[in-house]
Amino acid sequence: MARSGRGFNTVSPAEKVLRYALLLVVLVITVGPFLWQLSTSLKSITEDVYTQTPSFIPQHPTLSNFTEVAKTIPVWTYAGNSLIVAVLVVGGNAIGATLAGFALAKLRFRGSKLVLGLFLATLILPSEVTIISQFVIVRGLGFADSLIGVALPGAIQMLNVLLMRTAFLAIPADVDAAAIIDGATAWQRLIRIGLPNVKGMLSVVVIFSFIFAWDDFLWPLIVLTDPDKYTLTVGLQYLNGTFTSNPRLIAAGTMIAFLPIVAIFALLQRFFFKGVDAGAIKG
């Protein structure tokens, strides 16, 4: 009886076609809207963006829409406000989530499991459930209508704490025990053993925190009342007028808001992969 030369891990041609077809569908769904916004932002005023046959390639590409956005709203002021909030949120998560994750993973103290359970419980609550209490607390602290008030609730995110805890747990317990026998303190174990081995996860935390702070719309809209303190996502609403709106300007504004995220990811992705490789425990 002849045996088939195909192994368990061999992929049939039909399955390959199906996989690539699914990947193509996902690509169109995820990248398609971005390409459409980019195309619209580059179209001139003479081009109709509501044609029955959409065209991704502008007939007369122009950058005037981006300059018009800067004339319509103080886009650089709004971008500066968003950058301040993002720096505060990223700094708070990079420091706070690292310390909390290390404490939950490597330190033994009474009530550690209860604290971990509370962290997990907060993840199942939608942000809309706690948004009123957050506003009351921020207003009580005197941070209403300020960029600090915008950054404060996201300064330490529970998901980032759990990610850092998972990264610290991946460090072999024998390495930590050897450091304790050698007389290393908790700070020394964190700085000399912990941090070099969690650089990859720390990069992930930085990227997630920046995207969260930069893209947030609802919370800054609630906290801020002074238009001069608006973040970029909130300030872009002025591009949509009450009676008229130019979709080219709106698309250009979204591209301006999107580019910093691309820049941060492009800057940190090599640190992410390098951190994962350099932080691996060599046996």
C-alpha positions as CSV (number, residue, x, y, z in Angstrom):
1,M,0.0,0.0,0.0
2,A,1.5,3.3,-1.1
3,R,1.9,5.9,1.6
4,S,1.3,9.5,1.1
5,G,4.5,11.6,1.1
6,R,2.7,14.4,2.9
7,G,3.5,14.8,6.6
8,F,1.4,16.2,9.4
9,N,2.8,19.7,9.0
10,T,2.5,19.8,5.3
11,V,0.0,22.4,4.0
12,S,-2.0,21.5,0.9
13,P,-2.2,24.0,-2.0
14,A,-5.9,24.6,-1.3
15,E,-5.2,25.4,2.3
16,K,-2.5,27.8,1.3
17,V,-4.9,29.6,-1.0
18,L,-7.4,29.8,1.8
19,R,-4.9,31.2,4.2
20,Y,-3.7,33.9,1.8
21,A,-7.3,34.8,0.9
22,L,-8.1,35.3,4.6
23,L,-4.9,37.3,5.1
24,L,-5.9,39.5,2.1
25,V,-9.4,40.1,3.6
26,V,-7.9,41.1,7.0
27,L,-5.4,43.3,5.2
28,V,-8.2,45.1,3.3
29,I,-10.3,45.6,6.5
30,T,-7.4,46.9,8.5
31,V,-5.3,48.9,6.0
32,G,-8.1,49.9,3.7
33,P,-9.6,52.7,5.8
34,F,-6.1,54.1,6.5
35,L,-5.3,54.2,2.8
36,W,-8.6,55.9,2.1
37,Q,-8.0,58.6,4.7
38,L,-4.5,59.2,3.3
39,S,-5.8,59.4,-0.2
40,T,-8.6,61.8,0.8
41,S,-6.1,64.0,2.6
42,L,-4.1,64.4,-0.5
43,K,-7.0,65.2,-2.9
44,S,-7.5,68.7,-4.1
45,I,-10.6,70.7,-3.8
46,T,-11.5,70.0,-7.4
47,E,-11.8,66.3,-6.9
48,D,-15.0,64.7,-5.8
49,V,-14.5,62.3,-2.8
50,Y,-18.1,61.1,-3.0
51,T,-17.9,59.5,-6.5
52,Q,-19.6,56.1,-7.1
53,T,-16.3,54.6,-8.2
54,P,-13.9,55.4,-5.4
55,S,-10.3,56.3,-6.4
56,F,-7.4,55.7,-4.1
57,I,-5.0,57.6,-6.2
58,P,-5.5,61.4,-6.2
59,Q,-5.6,63.0,-9.7
60,H,-4.0,66.2,-8.4
61,P,-2.2,65.3,-5.2
62,T,-1.6,68.3,-2.9
63,L,-0.4,69.1,0.7
64,S,-2.5,72.2,0.9
65,N,-5.1,70.4,3.1
66,F,-2.4,69.9,5.8
67,T,-1.5,73.6,5.8
68,E,-5.2,74.5,5.8
69,V,-5.6,72.4,9.0
70,A,-2.9,74.4,10.7
71,K,-4.8,77.6,9.6
72,T,-8.2,76.4,10.8
73,I,-7.2,75.2,14.3
74,P,-4.1,75.6,16.5
75,V,-3.0,72.1,15.6
76,W,0.6,72.5,17.0
77,T,-0.8,73.7,20.3
78,Y,-3.2,70.7,20.5
79,A,-0.4,68.4,19.5
80,G,1.8,69.8,22.3
81,N,-0.9,69.3,24.8
82,S,-1.3,65.7,23.7
83,L,2.4,65.2,23.9
84,I,2.5,66.5,27.5
85,V,-0.3,64.1,28.4
86,A,1.4,61.2,26.6
87,V,4.8,61.8,28.4
88,L,3.1,61.9,31.8
89,V,1.1,58.7,31.0
90,V,4.1,56.8,29.6
91,G,6.4,57.9,32.4
92,G,3.8,56.9,35.0
93,N,3.3,53.4,33.5
94,A,6.9,52.8,32.8
95,I,7.8,53.5,36.4
96,G,4.6,52.6,38.3
97,A,3.8,49.4,36.3
98,T,7.4,48.2,36.6
99,L,7.5,48.7,40.4
100,A,4.0,47.2,40.9
101,G,4.7,44.2,38.6
102,F,8.0,43.5,40.3
103,A,6.4,43.6,43.7
104,L,3.6,41.2,42.7
105,A,6.0,38.8,41.0
106,K,9.1,38.7,43.2
107,L,8.2,40.1,46.6
108,R,6.3,38.2,49.3
109,F,4.0,40.2,51.5
110,R,0.7,39.7,53.2
111,G,-2.3,40.3,51.0
112,S,-0.4,39.9,47.7
113,K,-3.0,37.6,46.3
114,L,-5.8,39.9,47.3
115,V,-4.0,42.8,45.5
116,L,-3.6,40.7,42.4
117,G,-7.3,39.8,42.5
118,L,-8.2,43.5,42.7
119,F,-6.1,44.2,39.7
120,L,-7.8,41.4,37.8
121,A,-11.2,42.6,38.9
122,T,-10.6,46.1,37.5
123,L,-10.0,44.7,34.0
124,I,-13.6,43.4,33.7
125,L,-15.0,46.9,34.4
126,P,-15.7,49.1,31.4
127,S,-14.1,52.5,31.6
128,E,-17.6,54.1,31.4
129,V,-18.5,52.6,34.8
130,T,-15.7,54.5,36.7
131,I,-15.6,57.6,34.6
132,I,-17.9,59.6,36.9
133,S,-16.0,58.7,40.0
134,Q,-12.7,59.5,38.3
135,F,-14.0,62.9,37.4
136,V,-15.2,63.6,41.0
137,I,-11.7,62.5,42.3
138,V,-9.8,64.6,39.8
139,R,-12.0,67.6,40.5
140,G,-11.6,67.1,44.2
141,L,-7.8,67.1,43.8
142,G,-8.0,70.4,41.9
143,F,-6.9,69.0,38.6
144,A,-10.0,69.7,36.6
145,D,-9.4,71.5,33.4
146,S,-5.7,70.7,33.4
147,L,-3.5,68.4,31.5
148,I,-2.4,66.7,34.7
149,G,-6.1,65.8,35.3
150,V,-6.2,64.3,31.8
151,A,-3.1,62.1,32.4
152,L,-3.8,61.1,36.1
153,P,-6.3,58.3,35.6
154,G,-4.1,56.6,33.0
155,A,-0.8,57.1,34.8
156,I,-0.8,53.5,35.9
157,Q,-2.9,51.0,34.0
158,M,-3.8,47.7,35.5
159,L,-3.2,45.8,32.2
160,N,0.4,47.1,32.1
161,V,1.0,46.0,35.7
162,L,-0.1,42.5,34.8
163,L,2.1,42.5,31.7
164,M,5.1,43.5,33.8
165,R,4.3,40.9,36.4
166,T,4.2,38.2,33.8
167,A,7.6,39.4,32.4
168,F,9.2,39.3,35.9
169,L,7.7,35.9,36.6
170,A,9.5,34.6,33.4
171,I,12.8,35.2,35.2
172,P,13.9,31.9,36.8
173,A,13.4,31.8,40.5
174,D,16.9,30.3,41.0
175,V,18.5,33.5,39.6
176,D,16.5,35.6,42.1
177,A,17.3,33.2,44.9
178,A,21.0,33.3,44.2
179,A,20.9,37.1,44.3
180,I,19.2,37.0,47.7
181,I,21.8,34.6,49.0
182,D,24.5,37.0,47.8
183,G,22.9,39.7,49.9
184,A,21.2,41.7,47.1
185,T,18.4,44.0,48.2
186,A,15.0,44.3,46.4
187,W,16.2,47.4,44.6
188,Q,19.4,45.7,43.4
189,R,17.5,42.7,42.2
190,L,15.1,45.0,40.3
191,I,17.8,47.1,38.7
192,R,20.5,44.4,38.0
193,I,18.4,41.3,37.3
194,G,14.8,42.4,36.7
195,L,15.1,45.3,34.3
196,P,17.7,43.9,31.9
197,N,15.3,40.9,31.4
198,V,12.1,42.8,30.8
199,K,13.2,45.4,28.3
200,G,11.0,43.9,25.6
201,M,7.8,44.0,27.7
202,L,8.7,47.5,28.9
203,S,8.8,48.6,25.3
204,V,5.3,47.1,24.8
205,V,4.1,49.0,27.9
206,V,5.5,52.2,26.5
207,I,3.9,51.7,23.1
208,F,0.5,50.8,24.5
209,S,0.6,53.7,27.0
210,F,1.5,56.2,24.3
211,I,-1.3,55.0,22.0
212,F,-3.8,55.1,24.8
213,A,-2.9,58.6,25.9
214,W,-2.6,60.0,22.4
215,D,-5.8,58.6,21.1
216,D,-8.0,59.2,24.1
217,F,-11.0,61.4,23.3
218,L,-13.8,60.9,25.8
219,W,-11.8,61.6,29.0
220,P,-10.1,64.8,27.8
221,L,-13.5,66.0,26.5
222,I,-15.0,65.6,29.9
223,V,-12.1,67.1,32.0
224,L,-11.1,70.0,29.8
225,T,-13.2,73.2,29.3
226,D,-10.5,75.6,28.1
227,P,-10.1,75.3,24.3
228,D,-6.4,76.3,24.7
229,K,-5.8,73.1,26.7
230,Y,-7.5,70.7,24.3
231,T,-5.6,67.7,23.2
232,L,-5.3,66.9,19.5
233,T,-8.1,64.4,19.3
234,V,-10.5,66.8,21.0
235,G,-9.4,69.8,19.0
236,L,-9.9,68.1,15.7
237,Q,-13.7,68.3,16.2
238,Y,-13.4,72.0,15.1
239,L,-12.6,70.8,11.6
240,N,-16.2,69.5,11.3
241,G,-18.3,72.7,11.1
242,T,-21.9,73.0,12.2
243,F,-23.2,73.7,8.7
244,T,-20.4,72.6,6.4
245,S,-17.5,70.2,6.6
246,N,-14.6,69.5,4.3
247,P,-13.7,65.7,4.4
248,R,-10.3,66.5,3.0
249,L,-9.4,68.7,6.0
250,I,-10.8,66.0,8.4
251,A,-8.7,63.3,6.7
252,A,-5.6,65.5,6.9
253,G,-6.2,66.1,10.6
254,T,-6.6,62.4,11.3
255,M,-3.3,61.8,9.4
256,I,-1.6,64.5,11.5
257,A,-2.9,62.7,14.7
258,F,-1.8,59.3,13.3
259,L,1.7,60.0,12.3
260,P,3.2,60.3,15.8
261,I,1.9,56.8,16.6
262,V,3.6,55.4,13.5
263,A,6.8,57.3,14.5
264,I,6.8,55.9,18.1
265,F,6.2,52.4,16.9
266,A,8.9,52.6,14.3
267,L,11.3,54.0,16.8
268,L,10.6,51.4,19.6
269,Q,10.0,48.2,17.6
270,R,13.7,47.5,17.2
271,F,14.1,48.0,21.0
272,F,11.3,45.6,21.5
273,F,12.9,42.8,19.5
274,K,16.4,43.6,20.8
275,G,15.1,43.7,24.3
276,V,13.5,40.3,24.0
277,D,16.7,38.8,22.6
278,A,19.1,40.5,25.0
279,G,16.9,39.9,28.0
280,A,16.7,36.2,27.5
281,I,18.3,34.1,30.3
282,K,21.2,32.2,28.8
283,G,21.5,28.7,30.2
